Amino acid sequence: PTRVSFADCPLNNGWLKKAREERLSLTEVKSENSINRIRGTAENPRFTERVPADTEFDFIVHLKMLGEEDELFDYLLLGLKLLEMDALGGSGSRGYGKIEFVFGDEDVEKKFKDIKPFS
């Protein structure tokens, strides 16, 4: 049986309301190119549609706990920490896909912040 279930991540209602009030765009188009230094010209234009920085989503994970101290919970938090240290999707080296998790439970939030994957 499945122990961990990941749901879709809709836009946070509070953030969406703020975006509408402030007339913020829900997506943005980022243009990029490469520069030919010999010719002094821009080449290979490309356009990427992305979510603007600071957009908030509601992220839900369901974990079936099989006891008080389930090591899968710690393993899941470690995976989320590693994801937060890396990026979602492509072009992470360009700064795309950076995420931050915020938990509604203070104990889980503290446990997550204390995780040091490479120590």
DSSP file (Angstrom, degrees, kcal/mol; ACC not computed):
  #  RESIDUE AA STRUCTURE BP1 BP2  ACC     N-H-->O    O-->H-N    N-H-->O    O-->H-N    TCO  KAPPA ALPHA  PHI   PSI    X-CA   Y-CA   Z-CA
    1    1 A P              0   0    0      0, 0.0     2,-0.2     0, 0.0     0, 0.0   0.000 360.0 360.0 360.0 149.6    0.0    0.0    0.0
    2    2 A T        -     0   0    0      1,-0.2     3,-0.1    61,-0.0    62,-0.0  -0.505 360.0-177.2 -70.6 132.0    1.1    3.6   -0.7
    3    3 A R        +     0   0    0     -2,-0.2    61,-2.8     1,-0.2     2,-0.4   0.724  68.9  44.2-100.5 -27.9    2.4    5.3    2.4
    4    4 A V  E     -A   63   0A   0     59,-0.2     2,-0.4     2,-0.0    -1,-0.2  -0.975  62.5-174.5-124.8 131.8    3.1    8.8    1.0
    5    5 A S  E     -A   62   0A   0     57,-2.7    57,-2.8    -2,-0.4     2,-0.5  -0.989   8.6-158.0-127.6 125.8    0.7   10.7   -1.3
    6    6 A F  E     -A   61   0A   0     -2,-0.4    55,-0.2    55,-0.2     2,-0.2  -0.895  12.3-157.0-105.0 126.5    1.6   14.0   -2.9
    7    7 A A        -     0   0    0     53,-2.2    53,-0.3    -2,-0.5    -2,-0.0  -0.523  30.9 -85.6 -95.7 165.6   -1.3   16.3   -4.0
    8    8 A D        -     0   0    0     -2,-0.2    52,-0.3    51,-0.1    -1,-0.2  -0.286  41.3-125.5 -61.6 157.9   -1.4   19.0   -6.7
    9    9 A C        -     0   0    0     50,-0.1    50,-0.2    -3,-0.1     3,-0.1  -0.820  27.5-168.2-114.1  90.9   -0.3   22.4   -5.4
   10   10 A P        -     0   0    0      0, 0.0    48,-2.8     0, 0.0     3,-0.1  -0.336  37.8 -84.7 -72.9 160.0   -2.9   25.1   -6.1
   11   11 A L  B     -B   57   0B   0     46,-0.2    46,-0.3     1,-0.1     2,-0.2  -0.373  52.4-101.1 -59.8 141.2   -2.1   28.8   -5.7
   12   12 A N     >  -     0   0    0     44,-2.7     4,-2.8     1,-0.1     5,-0.2  -0.487  26.6-135.3 -65.0 130.9   -2.5   30.0   -2.1
   13   13 A N  H  > S+     0   0    0      1,-0.2     4,-2.4     2,-0.2     5,-0.2   0.879 103.3  50.1 -59.6 -41.5   -5.9   31.8   -1.8
   14   14 A G  H  > S+     0   0    0      2,-0.2     4,-2.1     1,-0.2    -1,-0.2   0.916 113.3  45.6 -63.5 -43.4   -4.4   34.7    0.2
   15   15 A W  H  > S+     0   0    0      2,-0.2     4,-2.8     1,-0.2    -2,-0.2   0.907 112.2  51.7 -66.4 -40.9   -1.6   35.2   -2.3
   16   16 A L  H  X S+     0   0    0     -4,-2.8     4,-2.3     2,-0.2    -2,-0.2   0.902 109.3  49.8 -62.8 -41.8   -4.0   34.9   -5.2
   17   17 A K  H  X S+     0   0    0     -4,-2.4     4,-2.4    -5,-0.2    -1,-0.2   0.930 112.5  47.6 -61.8 -45.3   -6.3   37.6   -3.7
   18   18 A K  H  X S+     0   0    0     -4,-2.1     4,-2.6     1,-0.2    -2,-0.2   0.912 110.3  52.5 -61.4 -43.7   -3.3   39.9   -3.1
   19   19 A A  H  <>S+     0   0    0     -4,-2.8     5,-3.1     1,-0.2     4,-0.2   0.895 111.4  46.5 -60.7 -40.9   -2.0   39.3   -6.7
   20   20 A R  H ><5S+     0   0    0     -4,-2.3     3,-0.8     3,-0.2    -1,-0.2   0.912 112.5  49.4 -68.5 -42.0   -5.4   40.2   -8.1
   21   21 A E  H 3<5S+     0   0    0     -4,-2.4    -2,-0.2     1,-0.2    -1,-0.2   0.888 118.0  39.8 -63.2 -39.4   -5.7   43.3   -5.9
   22   22 A E  T 3<5S-     0   0    0     -4,-2.6    -1,-0.2    -5,-0.2    -2,-0.2   0.354 110.9-122.0 -92.6   5.6   -2.2   44.5   -6.9
   23   23 A R  T < 5 +     0   0    0     -3,-0.8     2,-0.2    -4,-0.2    -3,-0.2   0.876  50.9 168.5  55.3  42.1   -2.7   43.4  -10.5
   24   24 A L      < -     0   0    0     -5,-3.1     2,-0.2    -6,-0.2    -1,-0.2  -0.585  36.7-113.3 -82.4 147.4    0.3   41.1  -10.4
   25   25 A S        -     0   0    0     -2,-0.2    -1,-0.1     1,-0.1     3,-0.1  -0.566  10.1-144.9 -79.2 144.1    0.8   38.7  -13.2
   26   26 A L  S    S+     0   0    0     -2,-0.2     2,-0.3    25,-0.1    -1,-0.1   0.649  86.3  22.6 -83.4 -16.4    0.4   35.0  -12.4
   27   27 A T        -     0   0    0     24,-0.2     2,-0.3     2,-0.0    24,-0.2  -0.943  68.9-156.9-139.6 163.6    3.2   34.1  -14.9
   28   28 A E  E     -C   50   0C   0     22,-2.6    22,-2.9    -2,-0.3     2,-0.6  -0.981  15.6-130.6-139.6 154.0    6.1   36.0  -16.5
   29   29 A V  E     -C   49   0C   0     -2,-0.3     2,-0.5    20,-0.2    20,-0.2  -0.923  19.8-163.0-107.4 124.4    8.1   35.5  -19.7
   30   30 A K  E     -C   48   0C   0     18,-3.1    18,-2.8    -2,-0.6     2,-0.4  -0.919   6.4-153.8-107.6 124.8   11.8   35.6  -19.3
   31   31 A S  E     +C   47   0C   0     -2,-0.5     2,-0.3    16,-0.2    16,-0.2  -0.797  17.6 173.5-100.4 143.7   13.9   36.1  -22.4
   32   32 A E  E     +C   46   0C   0     14,-2.6    14,-2.5    -2,-0.4     2,-0.3  -0.946   5.1 166.4-140.0 159.1   17.4   34.9  -22.7
   33   33 A N  E     -     0   0C   0     -2,-0.3     2,-0.3    12,-0.2    11,-0.2  -0.942  31.4-111.3-157.1 177.6   20.1   34.6  -25.4
   34   34 A S  E     -C   43   0C   0      9,-2.7     9,-3.5    -2,-0.3     2,-0.5  -0.893  26.3-130.3-116.1 152.4   23.7   34.0  -25.9
   35   35 A I  E     -C   42   0C   0     -2,-0.3     2,-1.0     7,-0.2     7,-0.2  -0.892   4.3-146.4-106.6 125.7   26.3   36.6  -26.9
   36   36 A N  E  >> -C   41   0C   0      5,-3.2     4,-2.5    -2,-0.5     5,-1.2  -0.811  14.7-166.3 -86.1 105.9   28.7   35.9  -29.7
   37   37 A R  T  45S+     0   0    0     -2,-1.0    -1,-0.2     1,-0.2     5,-0.0   0.756  82.3  54.9 -70.9 -24.4   31.7   37.8  -28.4
   38   38 A I  T  45S+     0   0    0      1,-0.2    -1,-0.2    -3,-0.1    -2,-0.0   0.942 120.7  28.9 -72.6 -47.7   33.6   37.7  -31.7
   39   39 A R  T  45S-     0   0    0      2,-0.1    -2,-0.2     0, 0.0    -1,-0.2   0.698 100.9-131.2 -84.7 -20.0   30.7   39.2  -33.7
   40   40 A G  T  <5 +     0   0    0     -4,-2.5     2,-0.3     1,-0.3    -3,-0.2   0.846  64.0 126.0  71.6  33.6   29.3   41.2  -30.8
   41   41 A T  E   < -C   36   0C   0     -5,-1.2    -5,-3.2     0, 0.0     2,-0.4  -0.891  63.4-116.5-125.9 155.2   25.8   40.0  -31.5
   42   42 A A  E     -C   35   0C   0     -2,-0.3     2,-0.3    -7,-0.2    -7,-0.2  -0.712  39.1-178.2 -85.2 139.0   23.1   38.3  -29.6
   43   43 A E  E     +C   34   0C   0     -9,-3.5    -9,-2.7    -2,-0.4     0, 0.0  -0.889  47.5  25.6-134.2 163.5   22.2   34.8  -30.8
   44   44 A N  E     -     0   0C   0     -2,-0.3    -1,-0.2   -11,-0.2   -12,-0.1   0.906  69.3-159.2  53.6  56.7   19.7   32.0  -30.1
   45   45 A P  E     +     0   0C   0      0, 0.0     2,-0.3     0, 0.0   -12,-0.2  -0.397  15.1 177.1 -64.9 142.4   16.9   34.0  -28.4
   46   46 A R  E     -C   32   0C   0    -14,-2.5   -14,-2.6    -2,-0.1     2,-0.4  -0.991  18.1-149.2-145.8 150.1   14.6   31.9  -26.3
   47   47 A F  E     -C   31   0C   0     -2,-0.3     2,-0.5   -16,-0.2   -16,-0.2  -0.977   8.8-167.2-125.9 132.4   11.7   32.7  -24.1
   48   48 A T  E     -C   30   0C   0    -18,-2.8   -18,-3.1    -2,-0.4     2,-0.5  -0.975  12.5-146.3-122.2 127.0   10.6   30.8  -20.9
   49   49 A E  E     +C   29   0C   0     -2,-0.5     2,-0.3   -20,-0.2   -20,-0.2  -0.797  34.4 161.9 -89.6 130.9    7.3   31.2  -19.2
   50   50 A R  E     -C   28   0C   0    -22,-2.9   -22,-2.6    -2,-0.5    46,-0.0  -0.901  43.9 -93.5-143.5 169.8    7.7   30.9  -15.4
   51   51 A V        -     0   0    0     -2,-0.3    46,-0.2   -24,-0.2   -24,-0.2  -0.727  51.0-109.8 -85.0 133.0    6.0   31.6  -12.1
   52   52 A P    >   -     0   0    0      0, 0.0     3,-1.3     0, 0.0    -1,-0.1  -0.212  41.0 -89.4 -61.8 154.5    7.1   34.9  -10.6
   53   53 A A  T 3  S+     0   0    0      1,-0.2     3,-0.1     3,-0.0    43,-0.0  -0.264 110.6  28.3 -59.9 150.9    9.3   34.8   -7.5
   54   54 A D  T 3  S+     0   0    0      1,-0.3    -1,-0.2    -3,-0.1     2,-0.2   0.528  79.6 149.4  72.2   9.3    7.5   34.8   -4.1
   55   55 A T    <   -     0   0    0     -3,-1.3     2,-0.4    -4,-0.1    -1,-0.3  -0.547  38.4-141.2 -69.1 138.0    4.4   33.1   -5.5
   56   56 A E        -     0   0    0     -2,-0.2   -44,-2.7   -44,-0.2     2,-0.3  -0.877  19.7-175.9-110.6 135.7    2.8   30.9   -2.8
   57   57 A F  B     -B   11   0B   0     -2,-0.4     2,-0.7   -46,-0.3   -46,-0.2  -0.892  29.0-120.3-122.4 153.5    1.3   27.5   -3.3
   58   58 A D        -     0   0    0    -48,-2.8     2,-0.5    -2,-0.3    -2,-0.0  -0.876  32.6-166.2 -94.3 117.1   -0.5   25.2   -0.9
   59   59 A F        -     0   0    0     -2,-0.7     2,-0.4   -50,-0.2   -50,-0.1  -0.906   5.4-173.7-110.1 125.5    1.5   21.9   -0.7
   60   60 A I        +     0   0    0     -2,-0.5   -53,-2.2   -52,-0.3     2,-0.4  -0.978   7.6 178.1-125.9 130.6   -0.1   18.9    0.9
   61   61 A V  E     -A    6   0A   0     -2,-0.4     2,-0.5   -55,-0.2   -55,-0.2  -0.997  14.2-154.2-126.5 133.0    1.5   15.5    1.6
   62   62 A H  E     -A    5   0A   0    -57,-2.8   -57,-2.7    -2,-0.4     2,-0.5  -0.939  12.9-174.9-108.3 127.6   -0.3   12.7    3.2
   63   63 A L  E     -A    4   0A   0     -2,-0.5     2,-0.8   -59,-0.2   -59,-0.2  -0.986  21.0-139.8-123.9 124.5    1.8   10.2    5.1
   64   64 A K        -     0   0    0    -61,-2.8     2,-0.4    -2,-0.5    -2,-0.0  -0.747  22.9-150.4 -83.3 111.1    0.4    7.0    6.7
   65   65 A M        -     0   0    0     -2,-0.8     3,-0.1     1,-0.1     4,-0.0  -0.664  14.8-169.2 -84.5 134.5    2.2    6.7   10.0
   66   66 A L  S    S-     0   0    0     -2,-0.4     2,-0.3     1,-0.2    -1,-0.1   0.298  70.0  -4.3-105.8   7.9    2.6    3.1   11.3
   67   67 A G  S    S-     0   0    0      1,-0.1     3,-0.3     3,-0.0    -1,-0.2  -0.963  83.9 -83.1-179.6 173.9    3.8    4.1   14.8
   68   68 A E  S    S+     0   0    0     -2,-0.3     2,-0.8     1,-0.3    -1,-0.1   0.939 123.1  36.6 -59.7 -49.1    4.7    7.0   17.0
   69   69 A E  S    S+     0   0    0     -3,-0.1     2,-0.6    -4,-0.0    -1,-0.3  -0.829  76.7 176.7-109.1  92.2    8.2    7.2   15.7
   70   70 A D    >>  -     0   0    0     -2,-0.8     3,-1.4    -3,-0.3     4,-0.8  -0.869  22.3-155.2-100.8 117.0    8.1    6.4   12.0
   71   71 A E  H 3> S+     0   0    0     -2,-0.6     4,-2.0     1,-0.3     5,-0.1   0.720  90.8  69.8 -65.7 -19.7   11.5    6.8   10.3
   72   72 A L  H 3> S+     0   0    0      1,-0.2     4,-2.5     2,-0.2    -1,-0.3   0.840  92.9  58.2 -65.2 -31.8    9.8    7.4    7.0
   73   73 A F  H <> S+     0   0    0     -3,-1.4     4,-2.3     2,-0.2    -1,-0.2   0.932 108.0  45.0 -62.6 -45.6    8.6   10.8    8.3
   74   74 A D  H  X S+     0   0    0     -4,-0.8     4,-2.2     1,-0.2    -2,-0.2   0.887 112.9  51.5 -64.4 -38.8   12.2   11.8    8.9
   75   75 A Y  H  X S+     0   0    0     -4,-2.0     4,-2.1     2,-0.2    -2,-0.2   0.882 109.2  50.2 -65.1 -39.5   13.2   10.5    5.5
   76   76 A L  H  X S+     0   0    0     -4,-2.5     4,-2.3     2,-0.2    -2,-0.2   0.922 110.3  49.5 -64.3 -45.2   10.4   12.5    3.9
   77   77 A L  H  X S+     0   0    0     -4,-2.3     4,-2.3     1,-0.2    -2,-0.2   0.891 109.4  52.5 -62.1 -39.0   11.5   15.7    5.6
   78   78 A L  H  X S+     0   0    0     -4,-2.2     4,-2.4     2,-0.2    -1,-0.2   0.920 108.8  50.1 -61.6 -43.8   15.1   15.0    4.5
   79   79 A G  H  X S+     0   0    0     -4,-2.1     4,-2.1     1,-0.2    -2,-0.2   0.901 110.9  48.7 -62.0 -41.3   13.9   14.7    0.9
   80   80 A L  H  X S+     0   0    0     -4,-2.3     4,-2.2     2,-0.2    -1,-0.2   0.874 110.2  52.1 -66.2 -36.7   12.0   17.9    1.1
   81   81 A K  H  X S+     0   0    0     -4,-2.3     4,-1.7     2,-0.2    -2,-0.2   0.916 109.8  48.6 -64.6 -42.9   15.1   19.7    2.6
   82   82 A L  H  X S+     0   0    0     -4,-2.4     4,-1.0     1,-0.2    -2,-0.2   0.886 110.8  51.1 -64.4 -38.0   17.2   18.4   -0.3
   83   83 A L  H  < S+     0   0    0     -4,-2.1     3,-0.5     1,-0.2    16,-0.3   0.901 108.6  51.5 -64.3 -40.9   14.6   19.6   -2.8
   84   84 A E  H  < S+     0   0    0     -4,-2.2    15,-0.3     1,-0.2    -1,-0.2   0.831 109.1  51.1 -64.5 -32.5   14.6   23.1   -1.1
   85   85 A M  H  < S+     0   0    0     -4,-1.7    -1,-0.2    -5,-0.1    -2,-0.2   0.686 121.8  32.0 -78.1 -18.4   18.4   23.2   -1.4
   86   86 A D  S  < S-     0   0    0     -4,-1.0     2,-0.3    -3,-0.5    13,-0.2   0.353  97.6 -98.2-106.5-123.7   18.2   22.3   -5.1
   87   87 A A        -     0   0    0     11,-0.1     2,-0.4     2,-0.1    11,-0.2  -0.983  18.3-111.3-162.7 157.1   15.4   23.4   -7.5
   88   88 A L  S    S-     0   0    0      9,-2.3    10,-0.0    -2,-0.3    -5,-0.0  -0.752  79.7 -11.7 -90.5 141.2   12.2   22.1   -9.1
   89   89 A G  S    S-     0   0    0     -2,-0.4     3,-0.4     2,-0.0     2,-0.1  -0.150 102.9 -30.4  71.3-163.7   12.2   21.5  -12.8
   90   90 A G  S    S+     0   0    0      1,-0.2    -2,-0.1     2,-0.1     6,-0.0  -0.330 110.7  38.6 -88.8 170.8   14.8   22.6  -15.3
   91   91 A S    > > +     0   0    0     -2,-0.1     5,-1.7     1,-0.1     3,-1.4   0.762  60.1 149.3  63.1  30.7   17.2   25.6  -15.3
   92   92 A G  G > 5 +     0   0    0     -3,-0.4     3,-1.6     1,-0.3    -1,-0.1   0.816  68.3  62.6 -60.8 -30.4   17.9   25.5  -11.6
   93   93 A S  G 3 5S+     0   0    0      1,-0.3    -1,-0.3     2,-0.1    -2,-0.1   0.701 100.3  54.2 -69.1 -17.7   21.4   26.9  -12.3
   94   94 A R  G < 5S-     0   0    0     -3,-1.4    -1,-0.3     2,-0.1    -2,-0.2   0.378 128.1 -99.1 -93.3   3.2   19.7   30.0  -13.6
   95   95 A G  T X 5S+     0   0    0     -3,-1.6     3,-0.7     1,-0.3    -3,-0.2   0.476  78.8 137.7  94.4   2.6   17.7   30.4  -10.4
   96   96 A Y  T 3 < +     0   0    0     -5,-1.7    -1,-0.3     1,-0.2    -2,-0.1  -0.506  61.6  22.4 -78.7 150.3   14.5   28.9  -11.7
   97   97 A G  T 3  S+     0   0    0      1,-0.2    -9,-2.3   -46,-0.2     2,-0.3   0.602  74.2 157.0  76.7  12.7   12.5   26.6   -9.5
   98   98 A K    <   -     0   0    0     -3,-0.7     2,-0.3   -11,-0.2    -1,-0.2  -0.550  19.7-177.5 -71.5 134.6   13.9   27.7   -6.1
   99   99 A I        -     0   0    0    -15,-0.3     2,-0.4   -16,-0.3   -13,-0.0  -0.893  22.0-158.1-133.1 160.9   11.4   26.8   -3.4
  100  100 A E        -     0   0    0     -2,-0.3     2,-0.4     2,-0.0   -19,-0.1  -0.991  14.7-142.8-139.2 132.2   10.9   27.2    0.4
  101  101 A F        -     0   0    0     -2,-0.4     2,-0.4   -21,-0.1    -2,-0.0  -0.792  13.4-172.2 -95.8 136.5    8.7   25.0    2.6
  102  102 A V        -     0   0    0     -2,-0.4     2,-0.3     0, 0.0    -2,-0.0  -0.998  13.0-151.0-126.5 126.2    6.7   26.5    5.5
  103  103 A F        -     0   0    0     -2,-0.4     6,-0.1     2,-0.1    -2,-0.0  -0.734  15.9-143.2-102.5 145.9    4.9   24.1    7.8
  104  104 A G  S    S+     0   0    0     -2,-0.3     2,-0.5     4,-0.0    -1,-0.1   0.655  86.4  74.9 -77.1 -16.7    1.8   24.8    9.8
  105  105 A D  S  > S-     0   0    0      1,-0.1     4,-2.6     2,-0.0     5,-0.2  -0.872  71.7-150.7-101.8 123.9    3.0   22.8   12.7
  106  106 A E  H  > S+     0   0    0     -2,-0.5     4,-2.5     1,-0.2     5,-0.2   0.872  96.3  52.2 -62.1 -39.1    5.8   24.4   14.8
  107  107 A D  H  > S+     0   0    0      2,-0.2     4,-2.4     1,-0.2    -1,-0.2   0.917 112.5  44.7 -64.8 -42.8    7.4   21.1   15.9
  108  108 A V  H  > S+     0   0    0      2,-0.2     4,-2.7     1,-0.2    -2,-0.2   0.906 111.9  53.6 -66.7 -41.1    7.6   20.0   12.3
  109  109 A E  H  X S+     0   0    0     -4,-2.6     4,-2.4     2,-0.2    -2,-0.2   0.924 111.7  44.9 -58.7 -46.0    8.9   23.4   11.2
  110  110 A K  H  X S+     0   0    0     -4,-2.5     4,-1.9     2,-0.2    -2,-0.2   0.924 113.1  50.1 -65.1 -44.8   11.7   23.3   13.9
  111  111 A K  H  < S+     0   0    0     -4,-2.4     4,-0.5     1,-0.2    -2,-0.2   0.904 112.5  48.4 -60.0 -41.3   12.6   19.7   13.0
  112  112 A F  H >< S+     0   0    0     -4,-2.7     3,-1.1     1,-0.2    -2,-0.2   0.919 110.7  49.2 -65.5 -44.7   12.8   20.6    9.3
  113  113 A K  H 3< S+     0   0    0     -4,-2.4    -1,-0.2     1,-0.2    -2,-0.2   0.802 107.7  56.5 -66.2 -28.4   15.0   23.7    9.9
  114  114 A D  T 3< S+     0   0    0     -4,-1.9     2,-0.3    -5,-0.2    -1,-0.2   0.570  79.5 112.7 -80.7  -9.4   17.3   21.6   12.1
  115  115 A I    <   -     0   0    0     -3,-1.1    -3,-0.0    -4,-0.5    -4,-0.0  -0.500  42.5-177.2 -69.5 125.9   18.0   19.1    9.3
  116  116 A K    >   -     0   0    0     -2,-0.3     3,-1.5     1,-0.1    -1,-0.1  -0.852   3.1-173.1-122.8  91.2   21.6   19.3    8.1
  117  117 A P  T 3  S+     0   0    0      0, 0.0    -1,-0.1     0, 0.0    -2,-0.0   0.756  80.3  40.3 -61.0 -27.2   21.9   16.8    5.2
  118  118 A F  T 3         0   0    0      1,-0.2     0, 0.0     0, 0.0     0, 0.0   0.100 360.0 360.0-114.5  23.7   25.6   17.1    4.7
  119  119 A S    <         0   0    0     -3,-1.5    -1,-0.2     0, 0.0     0, 0.0   0.450 360.0 360.0-100.3 360.0   26.9   17.2    8.3
